[in-house]
Amino acid sequence: MKNILIITVIIICSCISVAHAELSNEKRVEIEKMLRLTGMEKLMGQMKSQIISALRKEIPDASEIFWTKFEQKMDVNELIEKLMPIYDKYYTLEDLKAVNAFYESPAGQRLLVVAPMAMQDAMKIGQEWGEKLGKEAATEAEQEANKK
């Protein structure tokens, strides 16, 4: 049984190594560039802080030593490295070059600046709309229930 486990681990590791080796240096550079241009690296750093903050509330009894160790272990670069095969799987080298060219252009830079603000405005409108629909549905349901 122990030998089967060891063989399984070796096979999995070699598959991961082969998959990792298939990512060309040129494609890796383009993926890293896309993550940098789109602010994904920065966003992951912010998410790290938010995750730790949320977990601190969920696990209030954990010691400061635990949180220090946990934060040290949460290496954003390690996560990015683990995500590389996903980007490799779904984007061709040509896709990445085109996306990066767009994000380097004035229109792409503008999109990166304006999109979060537009999304906030859209979320506000969506929330107001949802509240309006919810009130209407509640009123209609109450009226219908009172008829019975």
C-alpha positions as CSV (number, residue, x, y, z in Angstrom):
1,M,0.0,0.0,0.0
2,K,2.8,2.4,0.9
3,N,4.5,1.7,-2.4
4,I,1.4,2.5,-4.3
5,L,1.1,5.8,-2.5
6,I,4.7,6.6,-3.3
7,I,4.3,5.7,-7.0
8,T,1.1,7.8,-7.1
9,V,2.9,10.8,-5.7
10,I,5.8,10.4,-8.1
11,I,3.4,10.2,-11.1
12,I,1.4,13.3,-10.0
13,C,4.6,15.3,-9.4
14,S,6.0,14.3,-12.8
15,C,2.7,15.3,-14.5
16,I,2.8,18.7,-12.7
17,S,6.5,19.1,-13.8
18,V,5.6,18.2,-17.4
19,A,2.6,20.6,-17.4
20,H,4.8,23.3,-15.9
21,A,7.6,22.7,-18.4
22,E,5.2,23.1,-21.3
23,L,4.7,26.8,-20.5
24,S,7.2,28.6,-22.7
25,N,9.2,31.4,-21.2
26,E,7.7,33.8,-23.8
27,K,4.2,32.9,-22.8
28,R,5.1,33.1,-19.1
29,V,6.4,36.7,-19.6
30,E,3.2,37.7,-21.4
31,I,1.0,36.2,-18.6
32,E,3.0,38.0,-16.0
33,K,2.8,41.2,-18.0
34,M,-1.0,40.8,-18.3
35,L,-1.3,40.3,-14.5
36,R,0.8,43.4,-13.9
37,L,-1.0,45.6,-16.5
38,T,-4.4,44.7,-15.3
39,G,-3.5,45.2,-11.7
40,M,-4.1,41.6,-10.8
41,E,-0.9,41.3,-8.7
42,K,-1.9,44.4,-6.7
43,L,-5.5,43.1,-6.3
44,M,-4.2,39.8,-5.0
45,G,-2.2,41.6,-2.4
46,Q,-5.3,43.5,-1.3
47,M,-7.3,40.3,-1.3
48,K,-4.7,38.8,1.0
49,S,-5.2,41.5,3.5
50,Q,-9.0,41.2,3.3
51,I,-8.9,37.4,3.7
52,I,-6.7,37.7,6.8
53,S,-9.0,40.3,8.2
54,A,-12.1,38.2,7.6
55,L,-10.4,35.1,9.0
56,R,-9.3,37.0,12.2
57,K,-13.0,37.6,12.9
58,E,-13.9,34.0,12.2
59,I,-11.1,32.6,14.3
60,P,-10.7,35.1,17.2
61,D,-8.9,32.7,19.5
62,A,-5.9,32.2,17.2
63,S,-2.7,33.7,18.5
64,E,-0.7,36.5,17.0
65,I,2.1,34.1,16.3
66,F,-0.4,32.0,14.2
67,W,-1.5,35.2,12.2
68,T,2.1,36.2,11.7
69,K,3.1,32.7,10.4
70,F,-0.1,32.5,8.3
71,E,0.5,35.9,6.6
72,Q,4.1,35.0,5.9
73,K,3.0,31.8,4.3
74,M,0.4,33.6,2.1
75,D,2.8,34.4,-0.7
76,V,1.0,36.1,-3.6
77,N,3.8,35.1,-6.0
78,E,3.3,31.5,-5.0
79,L,-0.4,31.8,-5.8
80,I,0.3,33.5,-9.2
81,E,2.7,30.6,-10.0
82,K,-0.1,28.1,-9.2
83,L,-2.5,30.0,-11.5
84,M,0.0,30.1,-14.5
85,P,-1.3,26.8,-15.9
86,I,-4.9,28.2,-16.0
87,Y,-3.8,31.2,-18.0
88,D,-1.7,28.9,-20.2
89,K,-4.7,26.7,-20.8
90,Y,-7.2,29.4,-21.8
91,Y,-5.0,31.9,-23.6
92,T,-2.8,31.5,-26.6
93,L,0.4,33.5,-26.9
94,E,-1.3,35.6,-29.5
95,D,-4.3,36.3,-27.2
96,L,-1.9,37.4,-24.5
97,K,0.1,39.7,-26.8
98,A,-3.2,41.3,-28.1
99,V,-4.6,41.7,-24.6
100,N,-1.3,43.3,-23.4
101,A,-1.2,45.6,-26.4
102,F,-4.7,46.8,-25.6
103,Y,-3.9,47.4,-21.9
104,E,-0.8,49.3,-22.9
105,S,-2.8,51.5,-25.2
106,P,-4.4,54.8,-24.0
107,A,-7.9,53.1,-24.3
108,G,-6.7,50.1,-22.3
109,Q,-5.2,52.4,-19.6
110,R,-8.5,54.4,-19.5
111,L,-10.5,51.2,-19.1
112,L,-8.4,50.1,-16.1
113,V,-9.0,53.5,-14.5
114,V,-12.7,53.9,-15.3
115,A,-14.0,50.4,-15.2
116,P,-14.0,50.1,-11.3
117,M,-15.9,53.4,-11.1
118,A,-18.4,52.4,-13.7
119,M,-18.9,49.1,-11.9
120,Q,-19.6,50.9,-8.6
121,D,-22.2,53.1,-10.4
122,A,-23.8,50.1,-12.0
123,M,-23.9,48.2,-8.7
124,K,-25.7,51.1,-7.1
125,I,-28.3,51.2,-9.9
126,G,-28.7,47.5,-9.7
127,Q,-29.2,47.6,-5.9
128,E,-31.8,50.4,-6.2
129,W,-33.6,48.5,-9.0
130,G,-33.5,45.2,-7.0
131,E,-34.9,47.0,-3.9
132,K,-37.7,48.6,-6.0
133,L,-38.6,45.2,-7.5
134,G,-38.5,43.6,-4.0
135,K,-40.9,46.1,-2.6
136,E,-43.2,45.8,-5.5
137,A,-43.2,42.0,-5.2
138,A,-43.8,42.1,-1.5
139,T,-46.7,44.5,-1.9
140,E,-48.3,42.4,-4.6
141,A,-47.8,39.2,-2.6
142,E,-49.3,40.8,0.5
143,Q,-52.3,42.0,-1.5
144,E,-52.8,38.6,-3.1
145,A,-52.5,36.9,0.3
146,N,-55.1,39.3,1.8
147,K,-57.6,38.4,-1.1
148,K,-57.7,34.8,0.1
